[in-house]
Amino acid sequence: MDAPRFRDPQTRIEDLADEPILVVCPRCAGRASVTPERLTCVGCALVRSSGPRLPRAWNRPIDPFFREPVWLRADCCGGHTLRAFHARHLDLIERFVAAKLRERGLGDRPGMTLIARLPTWMTTAQHRDEVLRTIAKLRATLS
Ligand SMILES: [Zn+2]
């Protein structure tokens, strides 16, 4: 398989909130989506406007605004949790993990990008196949 070069697009985790984050609906356990203002579920028609003003939680398997569990999450590599806010987030992780030649890039704030913050278990060569399999499994839940 051709594993192309990956260059860090300098995306910050906060940048990913520019499109709806997929979460588990608190009412029907189906797939709902969250923006800073609102949680909506197509399955059960639940609509919630912004909840209590909690500090935003970016680096946990919950959405940063309503703190519902993210839809895209799975156990991976023995006790770890692979998670993503939405398809674009999943794609970004996949492209980095699949690439043989990884350039983390030197942006204006090196060390702070989403790619730079990926945990070591996700980026070690020995976990590559399992991480990619888990990403494929999660992507299948989006169709
Ligand atoms: Zn629902």
py3Dmol code that shows the C-alpha trace and the ligand (Angstrom):
import py3Dmol

protein = """\
ATOM      1  CA  MET A   1       0.000   0.000   0.000  1.00  0.00           C
ATOM      2  CA  ASP A   2       1.251   3.439  -0.806  1.00  0.00           C
ATOM      3  CA  ALA A   3       1.617   5.395   2.419  1.00  0.00           C
ATOM      4  CA  PRO A   4       2.015   8.994   1.459  1.00  0.00           C
ATOM      5  CA  ARG A   5       3.927  11.663   3.240  1.00  0.00           C
ATOM      6  CA  PHE A   6       1.931  13.454   5.890  1.00  0.00           C
ATOM      7  CA  ARG A   7       2.447  17.053   6.770  1.00  0.00           C
ATOM      8  CA  ASP A   8       0.790  18.383   9.912  1.00  0.00           C
ATOM      9  CA  PRO A   9      -1.962  20.780   8.773  1.00  0.00           C
ATOM     10  CA  GLN A  10      -1.542  22.582  12.117  1.00  0.00           C
ATOM     11  CA  THR A  11      -5.096  21.866  13.140  1.00  0.00           C
ATOM     12  CA  ARG A  12      -5.877  22.510  16.790  1.00  0.00           C
ATOM     13  CA  ILE A  13      -8.486  20.386  18.509  1.00  0.00           C
ATOM     14  CA  GLU A  14     -10.564  23.528  19.046  1.00  0.00           C
ATOM     15  CA  ASP A  15     -10.609  24.094  15.262  1.00  0.00           C
ATOM     16  CA  LEU A  16     -12.610  20.886  14.844  1.00  0.00           C
ATOM     17  CA  ALA A  17     -15.620  22.460  16.519  1.00  0.00           C
ATOM     18  CA  ASP A  18     -16.290  24.439  13.337  1.00  0.00           C
ATOM     19  CA  GLU A  19     -18.529  21.564  12.286  1.00  0.00           C
ATOM     20  CA  PRO A  20     -21.015  19.591  14.402  1.00  0.00           C
ATOM     21  CA  ILE A  21     -19.536  17.067  16.828  1.00  0.00           C
ATOM     22  CA  LEU A  22     -21.179  13.646  16.793  1.00  0.00           C
ATOM     23  CA  VAL A  23     -22.339  12.392  20.182  1.00  0.00           C
ATOM     24  CA  VAL A  24     -24.509   9.661  21.667  1.00  0.00           C
ATOM     25  CA  CYS A  25     -28.004  11.066  22.105  1.00  0.00           C
ATOM     26  CA  PRO A  26     -28.810  11.291  25.829  1.00  0.00           C
ATOM     27  CA  ARG A  27     -32.413  10.277  25.111  1.00  0.00           C
ATOM     28  CA  CYS A  28     -32.386   7.561  22.429  1.00  0.00           C
ATOM     29  CA  ALA A  29     -28.702   6.551  22.326  1.00  0.00           C
ATOM     30  CA  GLY A  30     -28.707   7.216  18.594  1.00  0.00           C
ATOM     31  CA  ARG A  31     -26.364   9.591  16.815  1.00  0.00           C
ATOM     32  CA  ALA A  32     -26.879  13.217  17.732  1.00  0.00           C
ATOM     33  CA  SER A  33     -24.836  16.286  16.883  1.00  0.00           C
ATOM     34  CA  VAL A  34     -23.588  19.151  18.946  1.00  0.00           C
ATOM     35  CA  THR A  35     -22.578  22.721  18.205  1.00  0.00           C
ATOM     36  CA  PRO A  36     -21.627  25.276  20.868  1.00  0.00           C
ATOM     37  CA  GLU A  37     -25.267  26.402  20.922  1.00  0.00           C
ATOM     38  CA  ARG A  38     -27.270  23.241  20.540  1.00  0.00           C
ATOM     39  CA  LEU A  39     -27.611  19.488  20.685  1.00  0.00           C
ATOM     40  CA  THR A  40     -29.900  17.948  18.082  1.00  0.00           C
ATOM     41  CA  CYS A  41     -30.926  14.374  17.340  1.00  0.00           C
ATOM     42  CA  VAL A  42     -32.571  13.439  14.062  1.00  0.00           C
ATOM     43  CA  GLY A  43     -33.590  10.056  15.460  1.00  0.00           C
ATOM     44  CA  CYS A  44     -35.790  11.219  18.350  1.00  0.00           C
ATOM     45  CA  ALA A  45     -36.117  14.946  17.558  1.00  0.00           C
ATOM     46  CA  LEU A  46     -34.412  15.972  20.783  1.00  0.00           C
ATOM     47  CA  VAL A  47     -33.236  19.573  20.746  1.00  0.00           C
ATOM     48  CA  ARG A  48     -31.351  21.113  23.639  1.00  0.00           C
ATOM     49  CA  SER A  49     -29.915  24.555  23.732  1.00  0.00           C
ATOM     50  CA  SER A  50     -26.675  25.235  25.464  1.00  0.00           C
ATOM     51  CA  GLY A  51     -26.519  23.692  28.867  1.00  0.00           C
ATOM     52  CA  PRO A  52     -24.803  24.790  32.034  1.00  0.00           C
ATOM     53  CA  ARG A  53     -21.747  26.900  31.426  1.00  0.00           C
ATOM     54  CA  LEU A  54     -19.117  24.382  32.249  1.00  0.00           C
ATOM     55  CA  PRO A  55     -15.481  24.812  31.350  1.00  0.00           C
ATOM     56  CA  ARG A  56     -14.975  23.345  27.896  1.00  0.00           C
ATOM     57  CA  ALA A  57     -13.463  19.884  27.964  1.00  0.00           C
ATOM     58  CA  TRP A  58     -11.438  19.227  24.821  1.00  0.00           C
ATOM     59  CA  ASN A  59      -9.284  16.261  25.582  1.00  0.00           C
ATOM     60  CA  ARG A  60     -11.773  13.753  26.900  1.00  0.00           C
ATOM     61  CA  PRO A  61     -14.095  11.314  25.093  1.00  0.00           C
ATOM     62  CA  ILE A  62     -16.988  13.745  25.472  1.00  0.00           C
ATOM     63  CA  ASP A  63     -18.031  16.761  23.470  1.00  0.00           C
ATOM     64  CA  PRO A  64     -16.662  20.017  24.862  1.00  0.00           C
ATOM     65  CA  PHE A  65     -20.015  21.808  25.087  1.00  0.00           C
ATOM     66  CA  PHE A  66     -22.695  19.432  26.375  1.00  0.00           C
ATOM     67  CA  ARG A  67     -20.330  16.777  27.710  1.00  0.00           C
ATOM     68  CA  GLU A  68     -22.115  13.881  26.083  1.00  0.00           C
ATOM     69  CA  PRO A  69     -20.039  10.827  25.083  1.00  0.00           C
ATOM     70  CA  VAL A  70     -18.684  11.157  21.563  1.00  0.00           C
ATOM     71  CA  TRP A  71     -20.197   8.815  19.005  1.00  0.00           C
ATOM     72  CA  LEU A  72     -16.883   7.883  17.427  1.00  0.00           C
ATOM     73  CA  ARG A  73     -15.088   6.019  20.153  1.00  0.00           C
ATOM     74  CA  ALA A  74     -13.795   2.483  20.532  1.00  0.00           C
ATOM     75  CA  ASP A  75     -11.464   0.445  22.679  1.00  0.00           C
ATOM     76  CA  CYS A  76      -8.127   0.078  20.992  1.00  0.00           C
ATOM     77  CA  CYS A  77      -4.692  -1.352  21.699  1.00  0.00           C
ATOM     78  CA  GLY A  78      -5.453  -2.836  25.098  1.00  0.00           C
ATOM     79  CA  GLY A  79      -7.254  -0.413  27.363  1.00  0.00           C
ATOM     80  CA  HIS A  80      -6.961   2.757  25.334  1.00  0.00           C
ATOM     81  CA  THR A  81      -9.848   4.641  23.765  1.00  0.00           C
ATOM     82  CA  LEU A  82      -9.669   5.903  20.224  1.00  0.00           C
ATOM     83  CA  ARG A  83     -12.071   8.779  19.734  1.00  0.00           C
ATOM     84  CA  ALA A  84     -12.936  11.471  17.250  1.00  0.00           C
ATOM     85  CA  PHE A  85     -15.390  14.329  17.048  1.00  0.00           C
ATOM     86  CA  HIS A  86     -16.472  13.654  13.453  1.00  0.00           C
ATOM     87  CA  ALA A  87     -15.366  12.178  10.123  1.00  0.00           C
ATOM     88  CA  ARG A  88     -12.836  14.917   9.423  1.00  0.00           C
ATOM     89  CA  HIS A  89     -11.163  14.274  12.770  1.00  0.00           C
ATOM     90  CA  LEU A  90     -11.058  10.542  12.016  1.00  0.00           C
ATOM     91  CA  ASP A  91      -9.555  11.263   8.592  1.00  0.00           C
ATOM     92  CA  LEU A  92      -6.845  13.410  10.088  1.00  0.00           C
ATOM     93  CA  ILE A  93      -5.779  10.736  12.570  1.00  0.00           C
ATOM     94  CA  GLU A  94      -5.924   8.071   9.862  1.00  0.00           C
ATOM     95  CA  ARG A  95      -3.749   9.998   7.448  1.00  0.00           C
ATOM     96  CA  PHE A  96      -1.138  10.576  10.119  1.00  0.00           C
ATOM     97  CA  VAL A  97      -1.082   6.995  11.385  1.00  0.00           C
ATOM     98  CA  ALA A  98      -1.038   5.540   7.850  1.00  0.00           C
ATOM     99  CA  ALA A  99       1.784   7.745   6.630  1.00  0.00           C
ATOM    100  CA  LYS A 100       5.287   6.336   6.669  1.00  0.00           C
ATOM    101  CA  LEU A 101       6.864   9.713   6.434  1.00  0.00           C
ATOM    102  CA  ARG A 102       5.455  12.030   9.050  1.00  0.00           C
ATOM    103  CA  GLU A 103       6.249  15.676   9.231  1.00  0.00           C
ATOM    104  CA  ARG A 104       4.909  17.259  12.325  1.00  0.00           C
ATOM    105  CA  GLY A 105       5.735  20.639  10.921  1.00  0.00           C
ATOM    106  CA  LEU A 106       6.944  23.740  12.628  1.00  0.00           C
ATOM    107  CA  GLY A 107       4.069  26.126  13.010  1.00  0.00           C
ATOM    108  CA  ASP A 108       3.904  29.232  15.074  1.00  0.00           C
ATOM    109  CA  ARG A 109       2.966  27.154  18.125  1.00  0.00           C
ATOM    110  CA  PRO A 110       4.811  23.866  17.750  1.00  0.00           C
ATOM    111  CA  GLY A 111       3.697  21.129  20.090  1.00  0.00           C
ATOM    112  CA  MET A 112       0.140  22.370  20.361  1.00  0.00           C
ATOM    113  CA  THR A 113      -1.495  20.888  17.277  1.00  0.00           C
ATOM    114  CA  LEU A 114      -3.864  17.974  17.374  1.00  0.00           C
ATOM    115  CA  ILE A 115      -1.299  15.805  15.607  1.00  0.00           C
ATOM    116  CA  ALA A 116       1.454  16.790  18.005  1.00  0.00           C
ATOM    117  CA  ARG A 117      -0.783  15.828  20.886  1.00  0.00           C
ATOM    118  CA  LEU A 118      -1.712  12.355  19.689  1.00  0.00           C
ATOM    119  CA  PRO A 119      -0.794   9.882  22.410  1.00  0.00           C
ATOM    120  CA  THR A 120       2.202   7.646  21.905  1.00  0.00           C
ATOM    121  CA  TRP A 121       0.176   4.429  21.925  1.00  0.00           C
ATOM    122  CA  MET A 122      -1.598   5.693  18.808  1.00  0.00           C
ATOM    123  CA  THR A 123       1.523   6.615  16.913  1.00  0.00           C
ATOM    124  CA  THR A 124       3.867   3.697  17.587  1.00  0.00           C
ATOM    125  CA  ALA A 125       4.529   1.446  14.599  1.00  0.00           C
ATOM    126  CA  GLN A 126       3.429  -1.700  16.418  1.00  0.00           C
ATOM    127  CA  HIS A 127      -0.093  -0.321  16.904  1.00  0.00           C
ATOM    128  CA  ARG A 128      -0.482   1.013  13.386  1.00  0.00           C
ATOM    129  CA  ASP A 129      -2.594  -1.829  11.991  1.00  0.00           C
ATOM    130  CA  GLU A 130      -4.900  -1.996  14.985  1.00  0.00           C
ATOM    131  CA  VAL A 131      -5.431   1.761  15.023  1.00  0.00           C
ATOM    132  CA  LEU A 132      -6.248   1.751  11.309  1.00  0.00           C
ATOM    133  CA  ARG A 133      -8.661  -1.166  11.744  1.00  0.00           C
ATOM    134  CA  THR A 134     -10.406   0.629  14.595  1.00  0.00           C
ATOM    135  CA  ILE A 135     -10.704   3.806  12.514  1.00  0.00           C
ATOM    136  CA  ALA A 136     -12.276   1.797   9.675  1.00  0.00           C
ATOM    137  CA  LYS A 137     -14.738   0.239  12.115  1.00  0.00           C
ATOM    138  CA  LEU A 138     -15.718   3.653  13.460  1.00  0.00           C
ATOM    139  CA  ARG A 139     -16.106   5.078   9.979  1.00  0.00           C
ATOM    140  CA  ALA A 140     -18.559   2.281   9.182  1.00  0.00           C
ATOM    141  CA  THR A 141     -20.876   3.615  11.906  1.00  0.00           C
ATOM    142  CA  LEU A 142     -21.265   6.858   9.969  1.00  0.00           C
ATOM    143  CA  SER A 143     -23.024   5.458   6.906  1.00  0.00           C
TER     144      SER A 143
END
"""
ligand_1 = """\
1
ZN
Zn -32.123 10.895 20.102
"""
view = py3Dmol.view(width=600, height=400)
view.addModel(protein, "pdb")
view.setStyle({"model": 0}, {"cartoon": {"style": "trace"}})
view.addModel(ligand_1, "xyz")
view.setStyle({"model": 1}, {"stick": {}})
view.zoomTo()
view.show()
